Amino acid sequence: QVQLVESGGGLVQPGGSLRLSCESTGINFKNYDMGWYRQAPGKQRELVVIITSGGNTNYADSVKGRFTISRDNAKNTVYLQMNNLKPEDTAVYYCNARWLSYAHWGQGTQVTVSS
């Protein structure tokens, strides 16, 4: 059974940092492109960043220079380091794993940026 479990969300002040983690089980992790998406209240889910199985990355313009994705294939885990957080980063953040026609989602973790 495939599971993606996100952790690390929470409440942080503007300008602060958080590190999200997504641990996967049930997939051949090293073959998968891994991504982080987010969905704010009343808005559609949007791509934050993807890291391919080969380590290439693609960031949304809104997070370039502030967020960094990384993966540890030995731990079947992908990370999202988020710095200089802004109120508009507030959303539920979802982990996604994709390989060929297979796609899996985590349950999401809430990130709230507020003073």
Buried (B, 14 or more C-beta within 10 A) or exposed (E): EEEBBBBBBEEBEEEBEBBBBBBBEEBEBEEBBBBBBBBBEEEEBEBBBBBBBEEEEEBBEEBEEBBBBBBEBEEBBBBBBBBEBBEEBBBBBBBBBBBEEEEBBBEBBEBBBEE
